């Protein structure tokens, strides 16, 4: 039985090889043999043979112009080859589909499918199919008007055909290559190559190929004015196409003959033959021939002064061309150079090398990103955590201190925030650079913000013998809705930079109202110094990350070079732009404009004295005992009862034994981290699986953990922003 199956398989293989070989001069028999092979393959239920038979038949029907049937067979073949994981089979089917697409009105899909097929043929050193695909790619590039890449593709086709020693295959690229040379007025070169093609086609008995070669020579005769020779070659080519039942070649020959008759002013013949071209083009959706034939009919009507027909054909031309060159195709035309820029790999070794390099580069990038994220996570947690205690304690003491102590505590808190801002420069730049930063708008005491900024940098200015002044427009409101932290970063970086690069004189902070209405004010911020100034050539690049011009930077100034880069990105985050005016030796002015909403004095007393959180129970998971003490004290001020867990494991255990109104979860803890602890608390059998859980963390990368983010109700930062925490808990 196995021998019988083998014999049948060999018989099918022989049928398909014969069908493919004789397609060039007996397409009808090729189709008959292909159908016979398919029938036997289906009876045998051999998916590989069914797929191969379908691919060959798809090719034959595509040549004939039966595009619907060809498409159906290619798509079925792909399904079989996907099941078999046969890349070559899939590539052959895609090649057939590409031929259908670019011969009708889907050039973009033709291009994509050809490149997909070529990639596979290159991988398997299939030079025969490389030659076919390169030739087809050249045709598509010609449709796009890219003759440079068309020539390159035709030459690659010739080179691949020579590797397998197939002169007939090699000559397939000669006819279109001859046409390009003709367009460049290289008549001798065009003629030499087309004559070579005709000779090879005759010797090989490639009747179909001979038709295209004769068509190519006819174009040269027409170009040189040898119209009788041109007409005869077109007729000979047309006869071959008609006998073979090939629709594309027939339509092309009719159209070119029509163009020839227009040249010799035989308009009646031209109209008759162009209408034949149109009928075939309409029946088989041969888009290019269709709209080009309508254009030629428009030219005839125009020459005959038939305005009505001229307008009719011109409108058809525009409509049909617009349909073909649709939005999707235009997109490919604009962008397909990115595809063609990929190196046309000649050998499998080159392809494998490129793949290996891409994979290695991708792995390096992913590894570098992972290391960076781990560094940012650790750095933000380890440095910001102790600052949390300083800032929160100073806030708690502020409520019970007299006026003089409050001023000192405000300075302490602002200094701690300034230290935090310096640390955030590196952390925030990474976040800004990735486009993940967002504005957190809240009511801000604007005048106090500016006073604090002035006070914090005043001592730094005095150390250098500089005068730091603040000019605050009295027409400005005291309160605005803005991101106080990011505004402090912008102005703080500009002020510290101005002081850094000024050795004598002054630094002025000017904030003026330049417009607005009942709800919004337009404000301009200016930081002016009498420092070294910046050369005009550096005005743009000064805002690049880590850029420090040698002309103005010394060891004395130092710095990371991130300050102005952060300023630029933060100002842009507000929807504005940072500007610079500077004269070397005189000084610089950095300025920007913002439109901000007016705010009102927050009524903290009314909200905090309502005891809305009194007797609420909170589970606090925090491994740092100082921070745990600070948070517990803060929560107690609001009447909240706190249960403390020293790590994630203990938090999970406590969550199983009693219900809580809120859970505040640190993320970096021993035994079990906050992510895993939260995941376990969310399980169905936990008493607190629906309890609001807020991450309370110093890790700025925490909210980028996509696998866990959905389990949290929100992310609260350390140092704790007291008002934000209170508001979040009230609203939960």
N, C-alpha and C positions, 0 to 999 in steps of 0.2 A: 504493500500500500504506500509506504514512504517513497519507494522508487517511482511510483506512478505520480505522486504529488510533485516530486522533483522534476519529472519529465514535463508535467503540465506547466510548472513554473518556468522551466527553460523555454518552453514553447511561447509563453506569454512574453518573456524577455526578448525572444527573437522577433516576435510580431512588433513590439514597440520600437526596437532598434531599426527595423526595416521601415516602419511608418515614419520615423524621424528622418531617416536618410532620404527618402523619396519625396519629402514634403516640398522640396525646392522645385520639383517638376511634375508632381502628380499629387496634389493636395487632396483630391477626391479619394484616391486609394488610401492615402495616409489616414483619413478619417475612418474609412471602412475597417482598416486593420486595427485602429485604436478602439473602435466600438467592439470589435471581436475580442480584443484583449480584455476589455472592461467586463464584458459579459462572462468570460471564463473566470476572471478574477473574482467577480461577485459570487459565482457558483462555488468557487473554492473557498470563499469567505476569508481571503487573505488580504488584510488591511494594507500591507505594503504594496502589493501588486495592484490593488484597487486604487490606491493613491497615485501610484506611478502612471497607471492608465488614464486616470482623470487628468493628471497634469499634462500628459501628451495631447489628449483630446482638447483640453482647455487652450493649449498653444495653437492647435490646428484651427479650432473655431475662432480664435482671436485673429489669426491671419486672414481667415475668410471674411471676418467682419460680423460674425454671429456673437456679439458681445454679451448678450444676456445669458446665453447658454454657456459661453466660456467662463463668465463670472461664477455661475452656479457650480460648475465643475471644479474650478480652482478653490472655491470656498469649502466644498465638500472634501477636497483633497487635504486642505489644511487641517480639518478636524481629525482625519485619520492620522496624519503625520504628527500632530500634537500628542495623540494617544501613544504613538510609537516613539515619541521624543526624537524624531528624525529632523534635524536642522536643515539638511540638504533638501529634503522633500518640501519642507515649509518654504524655503528660499525659492525653489522652482515655481511653486504656486504663486508666491508673491511677485515673482518676475512676470508671470502671465497677467496677473491683476494690474501690475504697473503698466504693461503694454496697453491694456484696455483703458486705463485711466488717462494716460497722456495722449492717446489717440482720439479720445472723445473730449471731455471738458473738465477733467480733474487733474490738471498738471501737478498740483501740489501733492496729491496722493501718489501720483506716478513717481515723483521725485523721492518721496519718503520710502515707498516700497522698493524702488530700485536700490537705494542706499542700504536698506535692510538686507536685501538679497546679496548685494556686493560684499557686505561684511562677512556673510557666511561663506561665500565663494573664496574670498581671500583667506579665511581661516583654514579651509580644506584644500588650498592650492588647486582649486578647480579653474584652470586657465581657460578652458572652453567657454564656460559660463561667465567668467570674468570678461572675456572679449565681447560676448553678447550684451552684457549689462552695461559695460562702458560705452558701447555704441548707442544704446538706448538713452543713457544719461546725456550723451552728446546732443541727441535730438531734443531732449527736454531743455537743455541749456540754450539751444538755438531758439526754442519757443520763447524763452525769457529774454532773448537778445544778448546773452552772455557768450559771445563768440570765443573769447579767450578760454573759458572753461570747456566749451564745446570742443575746440581743437585739442585741448589737453586730454579730454575723454576719448576722442577718436584715436588719438595717438596711443593711448593706453590700451585701447581695444586691439589695435594692430600689433602692439608688442605682445599682448597675451596670446593672440592667435598664432604668432610666430613660435611661441614656446611649444605649442602642441602641433606645429607644422601643418596648420590647416589654412591653405592659401585662399580657399573660397570664403572661409570665415574672416580672414584678414581683409579681403576685398570688400566686405560689407560696409566698412567704414570709409572706403574710398569715395563713394558717390557723394555723401554729405560733406566730406572734407573738401572735395572738389568744388562743391557749391560755395563753401566759405571762401576759398581762394578766389573764386569768380567774383564774389562781392567785393573783394579787395583789389579787383582788377589785375589779378595775377593769372592771366589767361593761359599762358604756356604751362604753368605749374598745374592749373586746374585741368587742362586738356590731357597732360601726360598721365595724371593719376586716374582719370576716368577711362582712358584708353586701356590702361593696365587692368582696371576692374573688368572691363568688357572682355578682354582676352582671357582672364582667369575664369570668369563666369561661363564662357563658352567651353573652355577646356574641362571644367568641372561638371558641366551639364546642369548647372544651376539656373534653370529657366526663370524662376521667380527673381533671383538676384540679378539676372541679366536685364530684366524689365526695369529695375531701379537704376541700373548702370546706363541703359539707353536713355532713360529719363534725364539722368545727370548730363549726358552728352548733348541731349536736345537743348537743355538750358544754355550750354556754352554756344551752340550754333545760333540760338536766338539772340544771345548777347552780342555775337560778332556779325549779325546780319545775314547769316546763311539760313534763311527762313525755310527753304524747301527741305534742306537736310534736317532742320529742327522738326518740321512737321512730320517727316517720315519716321524719325526716331520716336516721337511722341505716339504716332499711330502704332508702331511696332510694340512699344511698351504697353500701350493700351490693350492691344490684342492679347498679349500674354496675361495681363491682369484679368481681362474678361473671361478668358478660357479657364483660368484658375479659380474664378469666382471670388477674387480678392477685392474687397470693397475700398479699402483705403488707397491702394495703388491706383485703382480705377478713378476715384474722385480726384486724386492729385494730378493724374495725367490729363483729365478733362479740364481742370482749372488752368493748368499751364498751357494747354492748347488754346483755351479761350484767351489767355493773355497774349499768346503769339498772334492770334487773329486780330486782336485789337491793334497790335503793332503794325500789321500790314493793312489795317483799316477794312478788314472784312467783318464788319460788325454783325451781319446777319448770322454768319457761321459762329462768331464768338458768342452771341446770345443763345443760340441753340445748344452749343456744347456746354456753356456755363450753367444753363438750366438743368442739363443732365447731371452736372457736378452737384448742383444744389439738391436734386432729388435724392441722390445717393447719400449726400451728407445729412439730409433731413431724416432719411429712413434709418441711418446707422449712427446718428449723432456724432458725425465727424466735424467737430466744432470749428477748427481752424479753416478747413476748406470751405465751410459754409459761409463764415463772415467775409473771407477773402473773395469768394465768388460774388457775393453781394456788392463788395466794393468795386470789383471789375465791371459789374453791370451798371453801377452808378456812373463809372467813368464813361461807359458807352452812351448812356442816356444824356450825360452832360455834353459829350461831343456831338450828339445828334440834336442837341438843344431841346430835349424833351424834359422840361423842368419837373413835370409831375412824376415821371418815372425816376428821375434823378433823386428827388426828395424821398420817394418810397424806398429805393434801394439804400440810400444813405442812412435813413432811419433804421432800417433792418440791420445794416452793418454796425451801427453804434450800439443798438440794443443787444445784438448777439455777442459782440465783443465784450460788452459790459457784463453779460451773463457768464462768459468764459472767465474773464479776468475779474472774478468776484472778490469779495472782501478777504476770504480765506486765502485765495491764491495771491492776492496782493501782499498779504502778510508774509507769505513764503518768499515772494520776490524780494521783499525788503530784507528778509532775514536769512535766506537760504545760503548766503555767502558764509554764514557761520558753519553751516554743514559742509560746504565745499572746501572750507579751510582745513578740514581734517586731512591728515596725510594719506595719500593713496598708497596704502601699504602694498608692497610688491611681494613680500614673503611672509610666511606664517611667523617666522622668528620676530620680525619687526612688529607684527600685530600683538604677539604675546608680550613683547617688551613694553609696548605702550600700555597694554592692559595692566601689566605688573606695576608700572610706574604710577598709574592712576590709582590702583588699589593701595599702593604704599603711601601715596600722598594723602589719600582719604583717611587711611588709618592714622597717619601722623597728625592730621588735622583734628580727628576725633580724640586722639590721645592728648594732644595739646589743649583742646577745649576742656577735656575732663580734668586735667591737672590744674588749669586755670580756675575752673569752677570750684575744685576742692580747696585751692589756695584761698580764693575769695571767701569761701564759706568759713574756713578755719580762721583766717585773718579777721574777718568781720566779727566772728563770735568771740575770739579770744581778746581782742582789743576793745571792742565796744561794750562787752559785758561789765568790766569794772567801771567804765564811764557811766553805765546805767545807775550804779549806786550813788555816784557823786551828784549827778543831775537830779535824780529823784529825791534824794535826801534834802538837797538844797530847796527843792520845791515844797517839800513837806514842812521844813523849818520856816519857810517864808510866811506861812499862814499864822504863825504864833510869835513872830518877831516884831520888834518896834521898827520905826521908820529908818533909823540909822542902820540897824542890822539888816533890814530888808534890802537896802542899797548894796551892802556888802554881799549878801546872798545872790542878788541879781547879777552882780559882777562875777561872782564865783560860777554861777550857772551859765552865764554867757561865755565865760572863758572856757568852761568845760565843753560847751557846745561848739566853740571855735576849734578846740582840739579835735572834737569829733568831726568837724568839717574838714580839717586837714586830712584825717584818716580817710574820710569819705571821698576825697579827691580821686584816689586810685580806684576805689570800689565803684564810685558813681560814674567815672569815665567809662569803665567797662560796660556798665549798664546802659549809659547813654549811647555808646558806640553800637550796641546791639539793638537799639531802638525800643528797649523795653521800659524806659523811664516814663513816668506819668506825673502830672501835676496833682498835688493834694491840696485843694483849695479850702481854706478856712478863714474865719475872721481874724485879722491881724492888727495889732496896735502899731500902725505904720510909723508914727513919729517916734515911738519907743524903740522900734526896730532900728531906725536910723541913728538915734542917740546911742544905743548900745554898740552899734557898729563903729561909730565915731569914738566912743570911749575905749573900746577894746584895742583899736589901732593907734590911739592917741599916744600911749606910752612908747610904742614902737617908733612913731614919728619923732617924739621928743629925744629918744636915744640918739637919733641921727641929726638932731638940731633942726628938724623940720617943723613947720607949722601945718597942722591938719585942721581944716575948717569944714563946717557943714552949713550949707545954705538951704533952708527948707521953706518952700513957697507957702506963705500963710493961707493961700486960697485952697490948699490941699486939705483933704479930710484927715481926721486922726485915724480912722479905721478903714481898711480895704479888705476885700475878699481875694486872698492870694496864697501862694505856697511860700510860707515864711522861710522855711529851710532853704529852698532853692534860690529865693531872693537874696538870702544871706550869703549863699555861695557865690552868686554872681558879683554882688557888690564887694564882698570880702576879698575875692580874688583880684578884682580891679584895684581896690585900695592897697592891698599888700604889694601888688606889682608896682604900683606908682611909687610907694615908699621905697621899695627895693632898688629901683633904678633912678632915684633922685638923691643926689648927694648934698644939695643945698637948695634952699628956697622953700617951696610949700606944695601941699597937695590939697586940692579943693574938691569937696563933694557937693554937687549941685543937683537939687531935685525940684523941678518946676512943672506947674500945670500949664499945658499948652492948648487944651481944648477939653470938650466933654459935654455932658448933659445932666439931667437930674439923677441918672443912675450910674453913669460911668464917667471916669476922668481919663484924659489922655495925658500921660506923664512922660517927661524926658529926664533921663538920668545921665549926668556927666561926671566923670572923674578926670580932673586935670592936674598935671604935675609940671614941674620945672626941671625935669630930668634930662637924660642923655638924648632922648628922641630916637626915632626909628627911621631908617632909610626907606624911601618909597618902594624899593624893590622887595622889601620884606613885609609890606603892609597886608598882603594876603596870607603868606605862609606863616606869619606870626601866630595865627590861630590854629596851626596844625599841631597835632600832639607831639610832644617832646622836642618841638622846634625852639632853639635858642640861638639867635644870631651871634656869631663870634664877636662882631663889632660892638655889642653892648653887654655881653655876658662875661663875667669874670668869676673866679672862685669865690670872691666875696659875695656876689649875688646868689650863686647856687640855684637851688630849686629843681623841681622835676620836669618842668616844661609842660605840665598838664593844665596849669591854671587857665590860660586863655582859651585852650581847646575846650575846656569844660564850660567856660563863659559862653563861647560861641554856640555850643550845643544847647545849653540851658536857655539862652535868649531865643534860639530858634524853636525850642519846645514851647515857648510862650507865644509863638507866631510872629516874632520880630527878628531884627538883624542887628548885630553889633557893628559899629562904625569906628573908624580911627582917623584922627587928624594929627599929624606929627611933623615937627621940624627938628632936624638933628642939632643938638646943642641948645635948644630953646625949651623943648618939652613936648608932651603928648596929651591928647584928649580922647578918651574912649567914651562913647555915648550910644544910647539906645532908647527907643520909645516903647511904652507899653500902654495898652488900654485896659484899665482895671475897674472892677465894680466897687462902688462905695459900700462900706460896711457900717454896722452900728455897734455900739458898746455891748459886749456880751453880758447878759445878766446871770453871772455865775452863782450869785447868792440864791436867786430864785430856783435854779435847777438843783444845786447841791444841798439845799436845806429842805427839799421836799421828801427826803429820805426814801426815794423810790427804790433804792437797792437794800434797804434795811432788812436784816434777817435772811437775806439771800445766802445760799451756801455755795462756796466756790472751792473746787479742787485745784490747787496750785502745784504743778509738777515743775520743780526747780532744784537743780543739784548745787547751785552756788548759794551758800547759806546767807551771805550778806544780802544778795538780791532777793532771797526768799523773805528775809526779815523786812526789807524795804517794801516789798510788794504787799506783805501781810499788813504792815502798818498803814499803807495807803488804802487798802481795801477796808480796813477797820474804820477809817475816817468816814466811810460811806455806810457803815453799819453792816458790812458783809462779814459773815462767819467763814473763816478760811481753814481748810484741811490741807496740810502740806504733805507732798510726796517727794522723796529725795531723788527718784529716778523714774523712768518710764514703766519699769516692771511693777514698782510699788503703786504707781498711779493706776495701772490696770487692776491690780488687786483691790484697791480702795473703791474703784468705780463699780466693782461687782457687788459690794456690800451695802452701799447706800447711794441714794439719788442726789445729784447736785444740780443747781440751777445753771452753773457755768463751769467750764473747765479751761484753765489757762495752762497751756502746754509749752514748756521749753522744748527745744528740738535736739540740742546736743547734750545728752546725758549718758552716764554709765549704765551698765546692765541692759538697758533697752532705750533706744532713742525715741524722740517724740513722734516721729512719723509712724514707726511700728506700733507704738503704744496707742496712738489715735486709731490706727487700722483695727486693732483688737477691740477697742472700746466700741467701735461702730458695728460690731457683730451683733446678731439678733438676740443672743442670750444675755447681753449686758444691760443692766438697768439704765445706763446712760447713753444707749445707742442713738437717741434723738437729742441729747443735750448739746447746746451750742458749745463748740470747742474752738478756742482761739489760740493760734500759735503766738507765743510771746518769746521773741527771739532776737538775737543780735546778728543773725545770719541774713545778709541781704539777698542771698540766692535762694532762700527757702521757698518763696512763692513760684519758683521755676521748676519745682519737682512735680512734673505732670502726673506721675503715678499716684500722688498723695493729695494734691491740692484740693480735690473735690471733697475730701473728708473733713476739711476745716471750714468753719463759718467765716473766718477772716484771719489776717495776719497783722499782729501788733508788734511794733519795733521796740527794741531796746536801743538806747535809753527810752524809757516809757514816756509817751506823750499822754499826760494825765487826762486832759480834756477829751482826747480821742478815745481813750479806753472807757471813760465814763459814758460817753455818748453811745459807743458800740454796745455796751452792756445794757444800757437803758432801752435801746431799740430792739434787743434780741428777745 
